[in-house]
Amino acid sequence: MNFTLQESSAICGLLAESTSDIILKSDLAGNIVYASPGLEKQGFRMPDIRVGMRLLDLVAPEARKGVERAYSDALAGSNSGDWVEFPAITSDDRQCWFEIQTRALKNDNGEPYGAVSIMRSIDQRRNLEQQLFAATYTDPLTKLTNRAAFVSMLEHMIEKDMDGCLALFSIDFFRTINMQYGQSTGDEVLVVFSDLLREMLRSDDLISRIGSERFAVLLPRTSPQEAEAICSRVINTLAELRQSVGESRFAITASASVARIGVSLDSTIERAEMALFVAKTKGRNRLEMEKALQKVRH
């Protein structure tokens, strides 16, 4: 397969940063007319020019529109050579992530007759990004999301004017448990309670550990009455169980509060915190609803 001087120049430009990428040449319709051996090494079937294979055949169905749009923009000369990320399906049906950059091939009159693309695997990078995200937004002990993630999710719900409630839970006498039984037992108590929350709450509810013994739950599209019923079940079930934690077996209780999500992050958290404070001052092992719900409706 021979390239024209213009094609060779375009390829050299694309390969400036790497020598291990996949090179694809395609016509105006997106049919592949040349593929470098790297395509097969990455797990794809090499195209049979007689049968025909389109560039989009390498792309998972849900990502084809984005890649097709970038290809059309490249032919029209309206893109800036940005990389486009997409999931690809290999010949053995594995889903892998790649990025692709495309530049138009033009004749002497400046008219496009095809394109050359460079494609590279980004699986390793995406795995590292996912690990970093998990480390940034996940509580390592309970594997729940942490306070930073909770704040971000609550801000999103407020910005989108999503109705719902915020519930706060605090394990009663947690400091005493740590002092009497040791920190390892305290850690087990946290895991037991987080597992109970996962089991009893709904799949749409967003659970976070936001402090030492404190948990927050966002309940989207949930009325205060519904939230009260849900959270009461958690408190009552916890109190009825005597958990085996470490070498001890004792009752774990928690205090809780519910507040409707309002017009700001601070006011929503403040109202929930106040109701939680009331629950603790009234003897713990109970749920308190915020007061004056009508004042916080959207």
HELIX and SHEET records of a PDB file:
HELIX    1   1 LEU A    5  LEU A   14  1                                  10    
HELIX    2   2 GLY A   38  LYS A   41  1                                   4    
HELIX    3   3 LEU A   55  LEU A   58  5                                   4    
HELIX    4   4 PRO A   61  ALA A   63  5                                   3    
HELIX    5   5 ARG A   64  ALA A   76  1                                  13    
HELIX    6   6 ASP A  123  TYR A  137  1                                  15    
HELIX    7   7 ARG A  147  GLU A  159  1                                  13    
HELIX    8   8 PHE A  174  TYR A  181  1                                   8    
HELIX    9   9 GLN A  183  MET A  200  1                                  18    
HELIX   10  10 PRO A  224  GLU A  240  1                                  17    
HELIX   11  11 LEU A  265  THR A  281  1                                  17    
HELIX   12  12 LEU A  293  VAL A  296  5                                   4    
SHEET    1   A 5 ILE A  32  ALA A  35  0                                        
SHEET    2   A 5 ILE A  22  ASP A  27 -1                                        
SHEET    3   A 5 PRO A 112  SER A 121 -1                                        
SHEET    4   A 5 GLN A  95  LYS A 106 -1                                        
SHEET    5   A 5 VAL A  84  ILE A  89 -1                                        
SHEET    1   B 5 LEU A 206  ARG A 209  0                                        
SHEET    2   B 5 ARG A 214  PRO A 220 -1                                        
SHEET    3   B 5 GLY A 164  ILE A 171 -1                                        
SHEET    4   B 5 ALA A 254  ARG A 260 -1                                        
SHEET    5   B 5 LEU A 287  MET A 289  1                                        
SHEET    1   C 2 ARG A 242  VAL A 245  0                                        
SHEET    2   C 2 SER A 248  ALA A 251 -1                                        
END                                                                             
